[in-house]
């Protein structure tokens, strides 16, 4: 099996402040990143993302726009309580989306190639979780696509 490399190039302005505080677990972050371009090339598929990410001690808010070929995806959302029990909100909107390209990105397959099958199984630690600590995570969101295309079928 041939290994593919992913090329990533980023240009951004960022200011991030980190405060350790005086109590254990009092680590706090704040700041903003203005992503001018985040280019990712996986095989023959190239994406470009731009937008903003704002961080305060309790929340992360983001607005990102990604182009995948001729398709554009707007992403807005937040992560509340990100250091303790993350509550993630992710909303996606696209006027037109080629699902084959999108699925190839998530699986690492080339556009037009069937995604590799997922393999299940336990971790290499004898079937036990590598870390017994569990973090409560909530996630919600909405996906809106005006026109979806899959293998040239609308």
Phi and psi in radians as a Rosetta constraint file:
Dihedral C 1 N 2 CA 2 C 2 CIRCULARHARMONIC -1.482 0.35
Dihedral N 2 CA 2 C 2 N 3 CIRCULARHARMONIC 2.323 0.35
Dihedral C 2 N 3 CA 3 C 3 CIRCULARHARMONIC -1.541 0.35
Dihedral N 3 CA 3 C 3 N 4 CIRCULARHARMONIC 2.399 0.35
Dihedral C 3 N 4 CA 4 C 4 CIRCULARHARMONIC -1.877 0.35
Dihedral N 4 CA 4 C 4 N 5 CIRCULARHARMONIC 2.538 0.35
Dihedral C 4 N 5 CA 5 C 5 CIRCULARHARMONIC -1.775 0.35
Dihedral N 5 CA 5 C 5 N 6 CIRCULARHARMONIC 2.677 0.35
Dihedral C 5 N 6 CA 6 C 6 CIRCULARHARMONIC -1.909 0.35
Dihedral N 6 CA 6 C 6 N 7 CIRCULARHARMONIC 2.255 0.35
Dihedral C 6 N 7 CA 7 C 7 CIRCULARHARMONIC -1.766 0.35
Dihedral N 7 CA 7 C 7 N 8 CIRCULARHARMONIC 2.266 0.35
Dihedral C 7 N 8 CA 8 C 8 CIRCULARHARMONIC -2.233 0.35
Dihedral N 8 CA 8 C 8 N 9 CIRCULARHARMONIC 2.270 0.35
Dihedral C 8 N 9 CA 9 C 9 CIRCULARHARMONIC -2.293 0.35
Dihedral N 9 CA 9 C 9 N 10 CIRCULARHARMONIC 2.332 0.35
Dihedral C 9 N 10 CA 10 C 10 CIRCULARHARMONIC -2.328 0.35
Dihedral N 10 CA 10 C 10 N 11 CIRCULARHARMONIC 2.492 0.35
Dihedral C 10 N 11 CA 11 C 11 CIRCULARHARMONIC -2.308 0.35
Dihedral N 11 CA 11 C 11 N 12 CIRCULARHARMONIC 2.131 0.35
Dihedral C 11 N 12 CA 12 C 12 CIRCULARHARMONIC -2.706 0.35
Dihedral N 12 CA 12 C 12 N 13 CIRCULARHARMONIC 2.836 0.35
Dihedral C 12 N 13 CA 13 C 13 CIRCULARHARMONIC -1.925 0.35
Dihedral N 13 CA 13 C 13 N 14 CIRCULARHARMONIC 2.263 0.35
Dihedral C 13 N 14 CA 14 C 14 CIRCULARHARMONIC -2.495 0.35
Dihedral N 14 CA 14 C 14 N 15 CIRCULARHARMONIC 2.523 0.35
Dihedral C 14 N 15 CA 15 C 15 CIRCULARHARMONIC -2.347 0.35
Dihedral N 15 CA 15 C 15 N 16 CIRCULARHARMONIC 2.084 0.35
Dihedral C 15 N 16 CA 16 C 16 CIRCULARHARMONIC -2.296 0.35
Dihedral N 16 CA 16 C 16 N 17 CIRCULARHARMONIC 2.249 0.35
Dihedral C 16 N 17 CA 17 C 17 CIRCULARHARMONIC -1.945 0.35
Dihedral N 17 CA 17 C 17 N 18 CIRCULARHARMONIC 2.367 0.35
Dihedral C 17 N 18 CA 18 C 18 CIRCULARHARMONIC -2.143 0.35
Dihedral N 18 CA 18 C 18 N 19 CIRCULARHARMONIC 2.263 0.35
Dihedral C 18 N 19 CA 19 C 19 CIRCULARHARMONIC -2.162 0.35
Dihedral N 19 CA 19 C 19 N 20 CIRCULARHARMONIC 2.201 0.35
Dihedral C 19 N 20 CA 20 C 20 CIRCULARHARMONIC -1.457 0.35
Dihedral N 20 CA 20 C 20 N 21 CIRCULARHARMONIC -0.374 0.35
Dihedral C 20 N 21 CA 21 C 21 CIRCULARHARMONIC 1.177 0.35
Dihedral N 21 CA 21 C 21 N 22 CIRCULARHARMONIC -3.041 0.35
Dihedral C 21 N 22 CA 22 C 22 CIRCULARHARMONIC -1.891 0.35
Dihedral N 22 CA 22 C 22 N 23 CIRCULARHARMONIC -0.261 0.35
Dihedral C 22 N 23 CA 23 C 23 CIRCULARHARMONIC -1.780 0.35
Dihedral N 23 CA 23 C 23 N 24 CIRCULARHARMONIC 2.660 0.35
Dihedral C 23 N 24 CA 24 C 24 CIRCULARHARMONIC -1.053 0.35
Dihedral N 24 CA 24 C 24 N 25 CIRCULARHARMONIC 2.409 0.35
Dihedral C 24 N 25 CA 25 C 25 CIRCULARHARMONIC 1.360 0.35
Dihedral N 25 CA 25 C 25 N 26 CIRCULARHARMONIC 0.234 0.35
Dihedral C 25 N 26 CA 26 C 26 CIRCULARHARMONIC -1.624 0.35
Dihedral N 26 CA 26 C 26 N 27 CIRCULARHARMONIC 0.337 0.35
Dihedral C 26 N 27 CA 27 C 27 CIRCULARHARMONIC -1.099 0.35
Dihedral N 27 CA 27 C 27 N 28 CIRCULARHARMONIC 2.274 0.35
Dihedral C 27 N 28 CA 28 C 28 CIRCULARHARMONIC -2.341 0.35
Dihedral N 28 CA 28 C 28 N 29 CIRCULARHARMONIC 2.479 0.35
Dihedral C 28 N 29 CA 29 C 29 CIRCULARHARMONIC -2.097 0.35
Dihedral N 29 CA 29 C 29 N 30 CIRCULARHARMONIC 2.612 0.35
Dihedral C 29 N 30 CA 30 C 30 CIRCULARHARMONIC -2.742 0.35
Dihedral N 30 CA 30 C 30 N 31 CIRCULARHARMONIC 2.618 0.35
Dihedral C 30 N 31 CA 31 C 31 CIRCULARHARMONIC 2.659 0.35
Dihedral N 31 CA 31 C 31 N 32 CIRCULARHARMONIC -3.008 0.35
Dihedral C 31 N 32 CA 32 C 32 CIRCULARHARMONIC -2.561 0.35
Dihedral N 32 CA 32 C 32 N 33 CIRCULARHARMONIC 2.468 0.35
Dihedral C 32 N 33 CA 33 C 33 CIRCULARHARMONIC -2.108 0.35
Dihedral N 33 CA 33 C 33 N 34 CIRCULARHARMONIC 2.239 0.35
Dihedral C 33 N 34 CA 34 C 34 CIRCULARHARMONIC -1.847 0.35
Dihedral N 34 CA 34 C 34 N 35 CIRCULARHARMONIC 1.796 0.35
Dihedral C 34 N 35 CA 35 C 35 CIRCULARHARMONIC -1.495 0.35
Dihedral N 35 CA 35 C 35 N 36 CIRCULARHARMONIC 1.940 0.35
Dihedral C 35 N 36 CA 36 C 36 CIRCULARHARMONIC -1.347 0.35
Dihedral N 36 CA 36 C 36 N 37 CIRCULARHARMONIC -0.751 0.35
Dihedral C 36 N 37 CA 37 C 37 CIRCULARHARMONIC -2.802 0.35
Dihedral N 37 CA 37 C 37 N 38 CIRCULARHARMONIC 2.365 0.35
Dihedral C 37 N 38 CA 38 C 38 CIRCULARHARMONIC -2.226 0.35
Dihedral N 38 CA 38 C 38 N 39 CIRCULARHARMONIC 1.812 0.35
Dihedral C 38 N 39 CA 39 C 39 CIRCULARHARMONIC -1.777 0.35
Dihedral N 39 CA 39 C 39 N 40 CIRCULARHARMONIC 2.240 0.35
Dihedral C 39 N 40 CA 40 C 40 CIRCULARHARMONIC -2.219 0.35
Dihedral N 40 CA 40 C 40 N 41 CIRCULARHARMONIC 2.202 0.35
Dihedral C 40 N 41 CA 41 C 41 CIRCULARHARMONIC -2.052 0.35
Dihedral N 41 CA 41 C 41 N 42 CIRCULARHARMONIC 2.073 0.35
Dihedral C 41 N 42 CA 42 C 42 CIRCULARHARMONIC -2.119 0.35
Dihedral N 42 CA 42 C 42 N 43 CIRCULARHARMONIC 1.903 0.35
Dihedral C 42 N 43 CA 43 C 43 CIRCULARHARMONIC 1.092 0.35
Dihedral N 43 CA 43 C 43 N 44 CIRCULARHARMONIC -2.150 0.35
Dihedral C 43 N 44 CA 44 C 44 CIRCULARHARMONIC -1.692 0.35
Dihedral N 44 CA 44 C 44 N 45 CIRCULARHARMONIC 0.054 0.35
Dihedral C 44 N 45 CA 45 C 45 CIRCULARHARMONIC -1.809 0.35
Dihedral N 45 CA 45 C 45 N 46 CIRCULARHARMONIC 2.194 0.35
Dihedral C 45 N 46 CA 46 C 46 CIRCULARHARMONIC -2.011 0.35
Dihedral N 46 CA 46 C 46 N 47 CIRCULARHARMONIC 2.410 0.35
Dihedral C 46 N 47 CA 47 C 47 CIRCULARHARMONIC -2.166 0.35
Dihedral N 47 CA 47 C 47 N 48 CIRCULARHARMONIC 2.642 0.35
Dihedral C 47 N 48 CA 48 C 48 CIRCULARHARMONIC -2.338 0.35
Dihedral N 48 CA 48 C 48 N 49 CIRCULARHARMONIC 2.216 0.35
Dihedral C 48 N 49 CA 49 C 49 CIRCULARHARMONIC -2.102 0.35
Dihedral N 49 CA 49 C 49 N 50 CIRCULARHARMONIC 2.465 0.35
Dihedral C 49 N 50 CA 50 C 50 CIRCULARHARMONIC -2.464 0.35
Dihedral N 50 CA 50 C 50 N 51 CIRCULARHARMONIC 2.793 0.35
Dihedral C 50 N 51 CA 51 C 51 CIRCULARHARMONIC 2.610 0.35
Dihedral N 51 CA 51 C 51 N 52 CIRCULARHARMONIC -2.819 0.35
Dihedral C 51 N 52 CA 52 C 52 CIRCULARHARMONIC -2.271 0.35
Dihedral N 52 CA 52 C 52 N 53 CIRCULARHARMONIC 2.617 0.35
Dihedral C 52 N 53 CA 53 C 53 CIRCULARHARMONIC -2.319 0.35
Dihedral N 53 CA 53 C 53 N 54 CIRCULARHARMONIC 2.165 0.35
Dihedral C 53 N 54 CA 54 C 54 CIRCULARHARMONIC -2.028 0.35
Dihedral N 54 CA 54 C 54 N 55 CIRCULARHARMONIC 2.365 0.35
Dihedral C 54 N 55 CA 55 C 55 CIRCULARHARMONIC -2.166 0.35
Dihedral N 55 CA 55 C 55 N 56 CIRCULARHARMONIC 2.306 0.35
Dihedral C 55 N 56 CA 56 C 56 CIRCULARHARMONIC -2.229 0.35
Dihedral N 56 CA 56 C 56 N 57 CIRCULARHARMONIC 3.093 0.35
Dihedral C 56 N 57 CA 57 C 57 CIRCULARHARMONIC -1.027 0.35
Dihedral N 57 CA 57 C 57 N 58 CIRCULARHARMONIC -0.368 0.35
Dihedral C 57 N 58 CA 58 C 58 CIRCULARHARMONIC -1.999 0.35
Dihedral N 58 CA 58 C 58 N 59 CIRCULARHARMONIC -0.437 0.35
Dihedral C 58 N 59 CA 59 C 59 CIRCULARHARMONIC -2.371 0.35
Dihedral N 59 CA 59 C 59 N 60 CIRCULARHARMONIC 2.701 0.35
Dihedral C 59 N 60 CA 60 C 60 CIRCULARHARMONIC -2.144 0.35
Dihedral N 60 CA 60 C 60 N 61 CIRCULARHARMONIC 2.223 0.35
Dihedral C 60 N 61 CA 61 C 61 CIRCULARHARMONIC -2.094 0.35
Dihedral N 61 CA 61 C 61 N 62 CIRCULARHARMONIC 2.418 0.35
Dihedral C 61 N 62 CA 62 C 62 CIRCULARHARMONIC -2.488 0.35
Dihedral N 62 CA 62 C 62 N 63 CIRCULARHARMONIC 2.600 0.35
Dihedral C 62 N 63 CA 63 C 63 CIRCULARHARMONIC -2.404 0.35
Dihedral N 63 CA 63 C 63 N 64 CIRCULARHARMONIC 2.015 0.35
Dihedral C 63 N 64 CA 64 C 64 CIRCULARHARMONIC -2.284 0.35
Dihedral N 64 CA 64 C 64 N 65 CIRCULARHARMONIC 2.553 0.35
Dihedral C 64 N 65 CA 65 C 65 CIRCULARHARMONIC -2.141 0.35
Dihedral N 65 CA 65 C 65 N 66 CIRCULARHARMONIC 2.216 0.35
Dihedral C 65 N 66 CA 66 C 66 CIRCULARHARMONIC -2.153 0.35
Dihedral N 66 CA 66 C 66 N 67 CIRCULARHARMONIC 2.337 0.35
Dihedral C 66 N 67 CA 67 C 67 CIRCULARHARMONIC -1.882 0.35
Dihedral N 67 CA 67 C 67 N 68 CIRCULARHARMONIC 2.352 0.35
Dihedral C 67 N 68 CA 68 C 68 CIRCULARHARMONIC -2.165 0.35
Dihedral N 68 CA 68 C 68 N 69 CIRCULARHARMONIC 1.725 0.35
Dihedral C 68 N 69 CA 69 C 69 CIRCULARHARMONIC 1.112 0.35
Dihedral N 69 CA 69 C 69 N 70 CIRCULARHARMONIC -2.106 0.35
Dihedral C 69 N 70 CA 70 C 70 CIRCULARHARMONIC -1.657 0.35
Dihedral N 70 CA 70 C 70 N 71 CIRCULARHARMONIC -0.032 0.35
Dihedral C 70 N 71 CA 71 C 71 CIRCULARHARMONIC -1.593 0.35
Dihedral N 71 CA 71 C 71 N 72 CIRCULARHARMONIC 2.617 0.35
Dihedral C 71 N 72 CA 72 C 72 CIRCULARHARMONIC -2.233 0.35
Dihedral N 72 CA 72 C 72 N 73 CIRCULARHARMONIC 2.362 0.35
Dihedral C 72 N 73 CA 73 C 73 CIRCULARHARMONIC -2.185 0.35
Dihedral N 73 CA 73 C 73 N 74 CIRCULARHARMONIC 2.161 0.35
Dihedral C 73 N 74 CA 74 C 74 CIRCULARHARMONIC -1.663 0.35
Dihedral N 74 CA 74 C 74 N 75 CIRCULARHARMONIC 2.278 0.35
Dihedral C 74 N 75 CA 75 C 75 CIRCULARHARMONIC -2.153 0.35
Dihedral N 75 CA 75 C 75 N 76 CIRCULARHARMONIC 2.214 0.35
Dihedral C 75 N 76 CA 76 C 76 CIRCULARHARMONIC -2.333 0.35
Dihedral N 76 CA 76 C 76 N 77 CIRCULARHARMONIC 2.553 0.35
Dihedral C 76 N 77 CA 77 C 77 CIRCULARHARMONIC 3.039 0.35
Dihedral N 77 CA 77 C 77 N 78 CIRCULARHARMONIC -2.941 0.35
Dihedral C 77 N 78 CA 78 C 78 CIRCULARHARMONIC -2.695 0.35
Dihedral N 78 CA 78 C 78 N 79 CIRCULARHARMONIC 2.803 0.35
Dihedral C 78 N 79 CA 79 C 79 CIRCULARHARMONIC -2.262 0.35
Dihedral N 79 CA 79 C 79 N 80 CIRCULARHARMONIC 1.908 0.35
Dihedral C 79 N 80 CA 80 C 80 CIRCULARHARMONIC -1.615 0.35
Dihedral N 80 CA 80 C 80 N 81 CIRCULARHARMONIC 2.593 0.35
Dihedral C 80 N 81 CA 81 C 81 CIRCULARHARMONIC 0.908 0.35
Dihedral N 81 CA 81 C 81 N 82 CIRCULARHARMONIC 0.798 0.35
Dihedral C 81 N 82 CA 82 C 82 CIRCULARHARMONIC -1.150 0.35
Dihedral N 82 CA 82 C 82 N 83 CIRCULARHARMONIC -0.359 0.35
Dihedral C 82 N 83 CA 83 C 83 CIRCULARHARMONIC -1.559 0.35
Dihedral N 83 CA 83 C 83 N 84 CIRCULARHARMONIC -0.301 0.35
Dihedral C 83 N 84 CA 84 C 84 CIRCULARHARMONIC -2.074 0.35
Dihedral N 84 CA 84 C 84 N 85 CIRCULARHARMONIC -1.072 0.35
Dihedral C 84 N 85 CA 85 C 85 CIRCULARHARMONIC -2.439 0.35
Dihedral N 85 CA 85 C 85 N 86 CIRCULARHARMONIC 1.436 0.35
Dihedral C 85 N 86 CA 86 C 86 CIRCULARHARMONIC -1.001 0.35
Dihedral N 86 CA 86 C 86 N 87 CIRCULARHARMONIC 2.365 0.35
Dihedral C 86 N 87 CA 87 C 87 CIRCULARHARMONIC -2.092 0.35
Dihedral N 87 CA 87 C 87 N 88 CIRCULARHARMONIC 1.810 0.35
Dihedral C 87 N 88 CA 88 C 88 CIRCULARHARMONIC -1.730 0.35
Dihedral N 88 CA 88 C 88 N 89 CIRCULARHARMONIC 2.322 0.35
Dihedral C 88 N 89 CA 89 C 89 CIRCULARHARMONIC -2.114 0.35
Dihedral N 89 CA 89 C 89 N 90 CIRCULARHARMONIC 2.178 0.35
Dihedral C 89 N 90 CA 90 C 90 CIRCULARHARMONIC -2.363 0.35
Dihedral N 90 CA 90 C 90 N 91 CIRCULARHARMONIC 2.030 0.35
Dihedral C 90 N 91 CA 91 C 91 CIRCULARHARMONIC -2.028 0.35
Dihedral N 91 CA 91 C 91 N 92 CIRCULARHARMONIC 2.292 0.35
Dihedral C 91 N 92 CA 92 C 92 CIRCULARHARMONIC -2.091 0.35
Dihedral N 92 CA 92 C 92 N 93 CIRCULARHARMONIC 2.467 0.35
Dihedral C 92 N 93 CA 93 C 93 CIRCULARHARMONIC -2.426 0.35
Dihedral N 93 CA 93 C 93 N 94 CIRCULARHARMONIC 2.371 0.35
Dihedral C 93 N 94 CA 94 C 94 CIRCULARHARMONIC -2.502 0.35
Dihedral N 94 CA 94 C 94 N 95 CIRCULARHARMONIC 2.363 0.35
Dihedral C 94 N 95 CA 95 C 95 CIRCULARHARMONIC -1.213 0.35
Dihedral N 95 CA 95 C 95 N 96 CIRCULARHARMONIC -0.745 0.35
Dihedral C 95 N 96 CA 96 C 96 CIRCULARHARMONIC -2.501 0.35
Dihedral N 96 CA 96 C 96 N 97 CIRCULARHARMONIC 2.405 0.35
Dihedral C 96 N 97 CA 97 C 97 CIRCULARHARMONIC -2.465 0.35
Dihedral N 97 CA 97 C 97 N 98 CIRCULARHARMONIC 2.213 0.35
Dihedral C 97 N 98 CA 98 C 98 CIRCULARHARMONIC -1.521 0.35
Dihedral N 98 CA 98 C 98 N 99 CIRCULARHARMONIC 1.831 0.35
Dihedral C 98 N 99 CA 99 C 99 CIRCULARHARMONIC -1.135 0.35
Dihedral N 99 CA 99 C 99 N 100 CIRCULARHARMONIC -0.548 0.35
Dihedral C 99 N 100 CA 100 C 100 CIRCULARHARMONIC -1.096 0.35
Dihedral N 100 CA 100 C 100 N 101 CIRCULARHARMONIC -0.735 0.35
Dihedral C 100 N 101 CA 101 C 101 CIRCULARHARMONIC -1.131 0.35
Dihedral N 101 CA 101 C 101 N 102 CIRCULARHARMONIC -0.761 0.35
Dihedral C 101 N 102 CA 102 C 102 CIRCULARHARMONIC -1.099 0.35
Dihedral N 102 CA 102 C 102 N 103 CIRCULARHARMONIC -0.771 0.35
Dihedral C 102 N 103 CA 103 C 103 CIRCULARHARMONIC -1.186 0.35
Dihedral N 103 CA 103 C 103 N 104 CIRCULARHARMONIC -0.624 0.35
Dihedral C 103 N 104 CA 104 C 104 CIRCULARHARMONIC -1.096 0.35
Dihedral N 104 CA 104 C 104 N 105 CIRCULARHARMONIC -0.633 0.35
Dihedral C 104 N 105 CA 105 C 105 CIRCULARHARMONIC -1.123 0.35
Dihedral N 105 CA 105 C 105 N 106 CIRCULARHARMONIC -0.756 0.35
Dihedral C 105 N 106 CA 106 C 106 CIRCULARHARMONIC -1.273 0.35
Dihedral N 106 CA 106 C 106 N 107 CIRCULARHARMONIC -0.442 0.35
Dihedral C 106 N 107 CA 107 C 107 CIRCULARHARMONIC -1.769 0.35
Dihedral N 107 CA 107 C 107 N 108 CIRCULARHARMONIC -0.230 0.35
Dihedral C 107 N 108 CA 108 C 108 CIRCULARHARMONIC 1.503 0.35
Dihedral N 108 CA 108 C 108 N 109 CIRCULARHARMONIC 0.035 0.35
Dihedral C 108 N 109 CA 109 C 109 CIRCULARHARMONIC -1.374 0.35
Dihedral N 109 CA 109 C 109 N 110 CIRCULARHARMONIC 2.733 0.35
Dihedral C 109 N 110 CA 110 C 110 CIRCULARHARMONIC -1.283 0.35
Dihedral N 110 CA 110 C 110 N 111 CIRCULARHARMONIC 2.682 0.35
Dihedral C 110 N 111 CA 111 C 111 CIRCULARHARMONIC -1.017 0.35
Dihedral N 111 CA 111 C 111 N 112 CIRCULARHARMONIC 2.276 0.35
Dihedral C 111 N 112 CA 112 C 112 CIRCULARHARMONIC 1.580 0.35
Dihedral N 112 CA 112 C 112 N 113 CIRCULARHARMONIC -0.149 0.35
Dihedral C 112 N 113 CA 113 C 113 CIRCULARHARMONIC -1.780 0.35
Dihedral N 113 CA 113 C 113 N 114 CIRCULARHARMONIC 2.462 0.35
Dihedral C 113 N 114 CA 114 C 114 CIRCULARHARMONIC -1.195 0.35
Dihedral N 114 CA 114 C 114 N 115 CIRCULARHARMONIC 2.417 0.35
Dihedral C 114 N 115 CA 115 C 115 CIRCULARHARMONIC -1.102 0.35
Dihedral N 115 CA 115 C 115 N 116 CIRCULARHARMONIC 2.584 0.35
Dihedral C 115 N 116 CA 116 C 116 CIRCULARHARMONIC -1.171 0.35
Dihedral N 116 CA 116 C 116 N 117 CIRCULARHARMONIC 2.515 0.35
Dihedral C 116 N 117 CA 117 C 117 CIRCULARHARMONIC -1.157 0.35
Dihedral N 117 CA 117 C 117 N 118 CIRCULARHARMONIC 2.534 0.35
Dihedral C 117 N 118 CA 118 C 118 CIRCULARHARMONIC -1.376 0.35
Dihedral N 118 CA 118 C 118 N 119 CIRCULARHARMONIC 2.445 0.35
Dihedral C 118 N 119 CA 119 C 119 CIRCULARHARMONIC -1.918 0.35
Dihedral N 119 CA 119 C 119 N 120 CIRCULARHARMONIC 2.364 0.35
Dihedral C 119 N 120 CA 120 C 120 CIRCULARHARMONIC -1.684 0.35
Dihedral N 120 CA 120 C 120 N 121 CIRCULARHARMONIC -2.997 0.35
Dihedral C 120 N 121 CA 121 C 121 CIRCULARHARMONIC 2.254 0.35
Dihedral N 121 CA 121 C 121 N 122 CIRCULARHARMONIC 2.944 0.35
Dihedral C 121 N 122 CA 122 C 122 CIRCULARHARMONIC -1.508 0.35
Dihedral N 122 CA 122 C 122 N 123 CIRCULARHARMONIC 2.804 0.35
Dihedral C 122 N 123 CA 123 C 123 CIRCULARHARMONIC -1.127 0.35
Dihedral N 123 CA 123 C 123 N 124 CIRCULARHARMONIC 2.854 0.35
Dihedral C 123 N 124 CA 124 C 124 CIRCULARHARMONIC -1.295 0.35
Dihedral N 124 CA 124 C 124 N 125 CIRCULARHARMONIC 0.349 0.35
Dihedral C 124 N 125 CA 125 C 125 CIRCULARHARMONIC -1.823 0.35
Dihedral N 125 CA 125 C 125 N 126 CIRCULARHARMONIC 0.571 0.35
Dihedral C 125 N 126 CA 126 C 126 CIRCULARHARMONIC 1.344 0.35
Dihedral N 126 CA 126 C 126 N 127 CIRCULARHARMONIC 0.407 0.35
Dihedral C 126 N 127 CA 127 C 127 CIRCULARHARMONIC 1.592 0.35
Dihedral N 127 CA 127 C 127 N 128 CIRCULARHARMONIC -0.087 0.35
Dihedral C 127 N 128 CA 128 C 128 CIRCULARHARMONIC -1.695 0.35
Dihedral N 128 CA 128 C 128 N 129 CIRCULARHARMONIC 2.675 0.35
Dihedral C 128 N 129 CA 129 C 129 CIRCULARHARMONIC -1.121 0.35
Dihedral N 129 CA 129 C 129 N 130 CIRCULARHARMONIC 2.500 0.35
Dihedral C 129 N 130 CA 130 C 130 CIRCULARHARMONIC -1.124 0.35
Dihedral N 130 CA 130 C 130 N 131 CIRCULARHARMONIC -0.534 0.35
Dihedral C 130 N 131 CA 131 C 131 CIRCULARHARMONIC -2.435 0.35
Dihedral N 131 CA 131 C 131 N 132 CIRCULARHARMONIC 2.141 0.35
Dihedral C 131 N 132 CA 132 C 132 CIRCULARHARMONIC -1.343 0.35
Dihedral N 132 CA 132 C 132 N 133 CIRCULARHARMONIC -0.149 0.35
Dihedral C 132 N 133 CA 133 C 133 CIRCULARHARMONIC -1.232 0.35
Dihedral N 133 CA 133 C 133 N 134 CIRCULARHARMONIC 2.339 0.35
Dihedral C 133 N 134 CA 134 C 134 CIRCULARHARMONIC -2.089 0.35
Dihedral N 134 CA 134 C 134 N 135 CIRCULARHARMONIC 2.433 0.35
Dihedral C 134 N 135 CA 135 C 135 CIRCULARHARMONIC -1.961 0.35
Dihedral N 135 CA 135 C 135 N 136 CIRCULARHARMONIC 2.270 0.35
Dihedral C 135 N 136 CA 136 C 136 CIRCULARHARMONIC -1.316 0.35
Dihedral N 136 CA 136 C 136 N 137 CIRCULARHARMONIC 2.171 0.35
Dihedral C 136 N 137 CA 137 C 137 CIRCULARHARMONIC -2.233 0.35
Dihedral N 137 CA 137 C 137 N 138 CIRCULARHARMONIC 2.279 0.35
Dihedral C 137 N 138 CA 138 C 138 CIRCULARHARMONIC -1.936 0.35
Dihedral N 138 CA 138 C 138 N 139 CIRCULARHARMONIC 2.533 0.35
Dihedral C 138 N 139 CA 139 C 139 CIRCULARHARMONIC -2.489 0.35
Dihedral N 139 CA 139 C 139 N 140 CIRCULARHARMONIC 2.444 0.35
Dihedral C 139 N 140 CA 140 C 140 CIRCULARHARMONIC -2.617 0.35
Dihedral N 140 CA 140 C 140 N 141 CIRCULARHARMONIC 2.888 0.35
Dihedral C 140 N 141 CA 141 C 141 CIRCULARHARMONIC 2.968 0.35
Dihedral N 141 CA 141 C 141 N 142 CIRCULARHARMONIC -3.118 0.35
Dihedral C 141 N 142 CA 142 C 142 CIRCULARHARMONIC -2.480 0.35
Dihedral N 142 CA 142 C 142 N 143 CIRCULARHARMONIC 2.407 0.35
Dihedral C 142 N 143 CA 143 C 143 CIRCULARHARMONIC -2.078 0.35
Dihedral N 143 CA 143 C 143 N 144 CIRCULARHARMONIC 2.180 0.35
Dihedral C 143 N 144 CA 144 C 144 CIRCULARHARMONIC -2.196 0.35
Dihedral N 144 CA 144 C 144 N 145 CIRCULARHARMONIC 2.209 0.35
Dihedral C 144 N 145 CA 145 C 145 CIRCULARHARMONIC -2.327 0.35
Dihedral N 145 CA 145 C 145 N 146 CIRCULARHARMONIC 2.109 0.35
Dihedral C 145 N 146 CA 146 C 146 CIRCULARHARMONIC -1.175 0.35
Dihedral N 146 CA 146 C 146 N 147 CIRCULARHARMONIC -0.827 0.35
Dihedral C 146 N 147 CA 147 C 147 CIRCULARHARMONIC -2.368 0.35
Dihedral N 147 CA 147 C 147 N 148 CIRCULARHARMONIC 2.179 0.35
Dihedral C 147 N 148 CA 148 C 148 CIRCULARHARMONIC -1.949 0.35
Dihedral N 148 CA 148 C 148 N 149 CIRCULARHARMONIC 2.387 0.35
Dihedral C 148 N 149 CA 149 C 149 CIRCULARHARMONIC -2.105 0.35
Dihedral N 149 CA 149 C 149 N 150 CIRCULARHARMONIC 2.339 0.35
Dihedral C 149 N 150 CA 150 C 150 CIRCULARHARMONIC -2.380 0.35
Dihedral N 150 CA 150 C 150 N 151 CIRCULARHARMONIC 2.042 0.35
Dihedral C 150 N 151 CA 151 C 151 CIRCULARHARMONIC 0.842 0.35
Dihedral N 151 CA 151 C 151 N 152 CIRCULARHARMONIC 0.855 0.35
Dihedral C 151 N 152 CA 152 C 152 CIRCULARHARMONIC 1.130 0.35
Dihedral N 152 CA 152 C 152 N 153 CIRCULARHARMONIC 0.367 0.35
Dihedral C 152 N 153 CA 153 C 153 CIRCULARHARMONIC -1.950 0.35
Dihedral N 153 CA 153 C 153 N 154 CIRCULARHARMONIC 2.244 0.35
